[in-house]
Amino acid sequence: MPVTDYHQEMAFFVDMQRCIGCHACEMACAECETNGQESMIHVNYVNRAESVQTTVQVCMHCEDPACANVCPADAIHKDEFGVVHSANTSRCIGCSNCVLACPFGVPKKMEEAELMMKCNMCYDRTSAGKKPMCATVCPSQALFYGTREEIERMRPDSVPVNSFKFGKEEVNTKVSIMMPKGTHQLIVG
């Protein structure tokens, strides 16, 4: 089925400071029939013993996806819209190379299925011009799907960042993290 309604100006934005840990995104994702009732998004506690702060973990849809690059079965691909898809079930050999290679720790190996699964940005919805399930239910708008102009109007003191530095490796992504104005790159460890 050809994709006819994918809006390239739409983007996915994550604002970690707005996550309230309600898990609505996980529940909405698990309801999606394309994931086999498994959530492909994860809410994590930053330091449970010290704080109630949570963060949400989604696939960042890297421009040069390490998960796809290390797959010996060529089971993971990035499409023409920049969406990195879950492993093709007929090709995935369950080796977990993708799980180990992802700098964001996103892909999860579903042991019972011997298959890697991860967020595909609700491709069944976004390719039909709809928002991803998680972004439609997030009460704090920690997850937002819209245009860059919309998010900049909504968050005038923040800027979307999609460039990350892991040691000497620079990773650019389709998904942006909201950071304080003036930030151009997030340096991780």
C-alpha positions, 0 to 999 in steps of 0.5 A: 500500500503506497504512503500518500498522506505522510506529512514530512513537515511533522516531527516528534518532540520529547520534553523530558522535563514535562514527563509526569510518569503517568504511563498513558503513553505506554498504555496507548502504545500497547493498545496498538495492534501492530505491536502485539499489545506490547508497549514500544515506549518506556517510562523510566525513573531517573533515580527512584530512591531520591526523586519522582522524576521520570523520563520517557524513552522512544526510538530517536530514528537516527539518520544513520541508524546503528541498529540497522548498520549492525544487523547481519540479516538486513532485517531493519531498515530506514524508509524514505521518510526517516522512520527506522522500522522494527525488525522484519519478522521474516528476516530477524534472527534474534542476535541482539546486535541492534540492542547492543549497538543503539546509543539510546538503548531503545531496541528490545529483544522480545525473548519469547518471539526471538525478535527485536521490537521498537517504536516505529513512530506509529507508522500505520497512523503517521503514514495516514496523516494521524499522530502517534498514539503516545503523543495523542494521550500525553496529558503534559505534552512531554510527547508532541507530534507537530511542526517545528514552528508549533513547538517553538511557539508552545515552548518559547524558552526551549529549542528542539535538539536532534544532535547528540554526542556520545564520546567522539561519535555524533548522532543526528536523529529525526526525533528532537529533545527539547532543551534550554534555548541556546543548546545546539547539541546534547553531549552524553558522557 
